[in-house]
Amino acid sequence: MEQDQQFLEYVVKALADHPEDVKITRTVDEMGVLLVLSVHKDDMGKIIGRSGQTAKAIRTVLRVVGMKNDARVNLKIEEPEGSERTPRRSENAGASAAPAEPYVRDTTVEDVIRDLKAE
């Protein structure tokens, strides 16, 4: 197992409640190294973090590990089956005129003001 894969496994298993469900596949091509991470659906929030900050930090450190080994390392986090994800606004753009669901995450003051003006 390569250093980048070992590092990712160590960090993710430390964060996860179900470390036995952590699976990492590593592929190498002309673009560099791609690590594909699969975790239990209940652990997705811990791995992604608030507003994606945890995932961003993991990707940053993985790039540093890759630079030490003269490789470009990228991380893809697979969405597990049965997970409930709040759709992004762009995904809702083509939806019918049904009432909008309340925002669960990433609601800003600007979003609330815009929604109030729209009413």
DAURZI-V873861 format. One line per field, one symbol per residue. ss: DSSP state (h for helix, s for strand, l for the rest). phi: phi as a letter, one per 20 degrees, with the letter a starting at -180 (. if undefined). A space follows every 50 residues. Layout:
ss=???
phi=???
This chain:
ss=llhhhhhhhhhhhhhlllhhhlsssssssllsssssssllhhhhhhhhlh hhhhhhhhhhhhhhhhhhllllssssslllllllllllhhhhllllllll llllllllhhhhhhhhhhl
phi=.fffffffffffffeeecffefccdcccbfepdddddccfffegffffnf lmffffffffffffffffdlcedccddfeffnfddffffffegeffefgf fffecmedfffffffffff
